[in-house]
Amino acid sequence: MSVDPAVRLETVAAAAGVALFTLRRAIAAGSFPQADVTLGGTPLSIRAWRLSTIRTWNPAVADRCAAFAAILENIPLKKAA
């Protein structure tokens, strides 16, 4: 795992046990930090947070995000056909 990986919105929501809509509302209300990384896209841009940012906000959620990342590292990728 990289030293301070970027974690996408969907992963943060799953780790926090909330719906995406709820997390988006928390971001808009300022009770969750703004994204560290934003990539423009359609229909929605892709937002991600550094694990350190999430850890500052909620260490338990950051630990769950790190656990998800560790699990995903062990899944082999299939070659494209």
MOLIN-V343379 format. One record per pair of residues at least 24 apart in sequence whose ideal C-beta (glycine too) atoms are under 6 Angstrom apart, sorted by the first residue. I is the first residue (numbers start at 1). J is the second residue. Records with the same first field share a line. If there is no record, write none. Layout:
I: J + J
This chain:
1: 69
4: 50 + 51 + 52
5: 51 + 69
6: 37 + 48
7: 48 + 49 + 51 + 65
8: 48
9: 47
11: 65 + 68
15: 61 + 64 + 65
16: 61
33: 57
